[in-house]
Amino acid sequence: MTTINDIPLATIDGESTTLAEYTDKVVLVVNVASRCGLAPQYAQLEELQKTYGDKGFTVLGFPSNQFLQELGTEDAIKEYCSTTWGVTFPMFERVRVNGKKAHPLYQELTQVPDESGKAGRVKWNFEKFVITPAGDIHRFRPDVVPTDPKIVSVIEDALP
């Protein structure tokens, strides 16, 4: 049986990996976009990474041009994230988050309902999914900022 941890992923540098590399951590998966009005959330994502990164947590950024707001190459995305926001958390190759060609990771994640009980399509950039070491997945829509107490409490409650 294949699990979410077995889904093949590619880092922004083209290296193959899976979420299995992070099974002992609390993971915040987020679809990011450099030219989105929500891009300042990068600063809060990095704040979470710095606060909890050495305690068994990591942010995983998945650039997506699904909403036509991402830069054209992985190198441009890396440069932007590093120089503009000081991003230190792992970044991955651009993915589709909705539709028939959605990345298999997002095909699984979008089945998870948000706090109002609604599953389905990613609404916009910066939709967040917290995956705990126990395998529980919590979904937060783009308007819930990364440092919102709802997200922070899920992270803190699930830290090893």
C-alpha positions as CSV (number, residue, x, y, z in Angstrom):
1,M,0.0,0.0,0.0
2,T,1.4,3.4,-1.0
3,T,1.2,6.2,1.5
4,I,1.7,9.9,1.2
5,N,5.3,9.4,2.4
6,D,6.0,7.2,-0.6
7,I,5.0,9.8,-3.3
8,P,8.1,10.8,-5.4
9,L,9.1,14.4,-5.0
10,A,11.9,16.5,-6.6
11,T,13.7,19.2,-4.7
12,I,14.2,22.6,-6.4
13,D,17.7,21.3,-7.3
14,G,16.2,18.3,-9.1
15,E,17.1,15.7,-6.5
16,S,14.7,12.8,-5.9
17,T,13.1,12.4,-2.5
18,T,9.9,11.6,-0.6
19,L,8.1,12.8,2.5
20,A,9.5,9.6,4.2
21,E,12.7,11.7,4.8
22,Y,10.6,13.8,7.2
23,T,8.4,11.1,8.9
24,D,9.8,11.9,12.3
25,K,9.0,15.7,11.9
26,V,6.0,17.9,11.9
27,V,5.8,19.1,8.3
28,L,4.1,22.2,6.9
29,V,3.5,21.8,3.2
30,V,2.7,25.0,1.4
31,N,2.2,26.0,-2.2
32,V,4.1,29.2,-2.7
33,A,4.2,31.8,-5.5
34,S,6.8,34.6,-5.7
35,R,4.5,37.2,-7.4
36,C,1.5,36.7,-5.1
37,G,0.1,39.3,-2.8
38,L,0.4,36.7,-0.1
39,A,4.2,36.3,-0.7
40,P,5.0,38.2,2.6
41,Q,3.8,34.9,4.3
42,Y,7.3,33.7,3.3
43,A,8.6,35.7,6.3
44,Q,6.2,33.9,8.7
45,L,7.1,30.5,7.2
46,E,10.7,31.3,7.8
47,E,9.9,32.5,11.3
48,L,8.3,29.1,12.0
49,Q,11.3,27.3,10.5
50,K,13.7,29.2,12.8
51,T,11.5,28.8,15.9
52,Y,10.8,25.1,15.5
53,G,13.3,23.8,13.0
54,D,15.6,22.3,15.6
55,K,12.7,20.8,17.6
56,G,11.4,18.4,14.9
57,F,9.6,20.6,12.4
58,T,10.1,21.8,8.9
59,V,8.4,23.9,6.3
60,L,8.4,22.4,2.8
61,G,7.7,24.9,0.0
62,F,6.2,23.8,-3.3
63,P,6.2,26.6,-5.9
64,S,3.2,26.5,-8.2
65,N,2.3,28.6,-11.2
66,Q,-1.3,27.2,-11.1
67,F,-2.5,30.8,-10.4
68,L,0.0,32.4,-12.8
69,Q,2.0,34.1,-10.1
70,E,5.3,32.1,-10.0
71,L,8.6,32.9,-11.6
72,G,9.6,31.0,-14.7
73,T,12.5,28.9,-13.5
74,E,13.6,27.0,-10.4
75,D,16.8,29.1,-10.3
76,A,14.8,32.4,-10.3
77,I,12.5,31.0,-7.5
78,K,15.5,30.0,-5.4
79,E,17.1,33.4,-5.9
80,Y,13.9,35.3,-5.0
81,C,13.3,33.2,-1.9
82,S,16.8,33.4,-0.7
83,T,17.5,37.1,-1.3
84,T,14.0,38.5,-0.6
85,W,12.9,36.4,2.3
86,G,16.0,34.6,3.6
87,V,14.3,31.2,3.1
88,T,16.3,28.3,4.6
89,F,13.5,25.6,4.5
90,P,13.5,23.0,1.8
91,M,12.0,24.0,-1.5
92,F,10.8,21.7,-4.3
93,E,10.3,21.9,-8.1
94,R,7.2,23.7,-9.3
95,V,4.0,21.6,-9.1
96,R,0.4,21.8,-10.2
97,V,-1.9,21.7,-7.2
98,N,-5.3,21.3,-8.9
99,G,-6.8,19.5,-11.8
100,K,-6.1,16.3,-13.7
101,K,-2.4,17.1,-13.8
102,A,-2.1,17.9,-10.1
103,H,1.0,16.5,-8.5
104,P,0.2,13.2,-6.7
105,L,1.1,14.8,-3.4
106,Y,-1.6,17.5,-3.9
107,Q,-4.0,14.8,-5.2
108,E,-3.8,13.3,-1.7
109,L,-3.7,16.5,0.3
110,T,-6.7,18.1,-1.4
111,Q,-8.8,15.2,-0.1
112,V,-8.3,16.5,3.4
113,P,-11.1,18.9,4.6
114,D,-10.3,22.3,6.1
115,E,-11.6,23.5,9.5
116,S,-15.1,24.1,8.0
117,G,-15.2,20.5,6.7
118,K,-14.6,21.4,3.0
119,A,-12.1,19.3,1.0
120,G,-11.3,19.8,-2.7
121,R,-9.3,22.2,-4.8
122,V,-6.6,24.5,-3.4
123,K,-8.2,27.9,-3.4
124,W,-5.0,30.0,-3.9
125,N,-1.3,30.3,-3.2
126,F,-0.1,29.7,0.3
127,E,-2.6,27.0,1.3
128,K,-1.1,25.1,4.2
129,F,-1.2,21.4,5.2
130,V,0.4,20.4,8.5
131,I,1.4,16.7,8.6
132,T,2.2,15.2,12.0
133,P,4.5,12.3,12.6
134,A,1.4,10.3,13.5
135,G,0.2,10.9,9.9
136,D,-2.6,13.3,10.8
137,I,-3.1,16.1,8.2
138,H,-4.6,19.5,9.1
139,R,-5.6,21.9,6.3
140,F,-5.5,25.7,6.5
141,R,-6.7,28.0,3.7
142,P,-4.4,30.8,2.3
143,D,-6.0,33.5,4.5
144,V,-4.8,31.8,7.6
145,V,-1.3,33.1,8.1
146,P,1.5,30.7,9.0
147,T,1.9,32.1,12.6
148,D,-1.8,32.0,13.3
149,P,-2.4,30.4,16.8
150,K,-4.4,27.6,15.1
151,I,-1.4,26.5,13.1
152,V,1.1,27.0,15.8
153,S,-0.9,24.9,18.3
154,V,-1.1,22.0,15.8
155,I,2.7,22.2,15.3
156,E,3.5,22.5,19.0
157,D,1.0,19.7,20.0
158,A,2.6,17.3,17.4
159,L,6.3,18.0,18.1
160,P,8.2,14.9,19.1
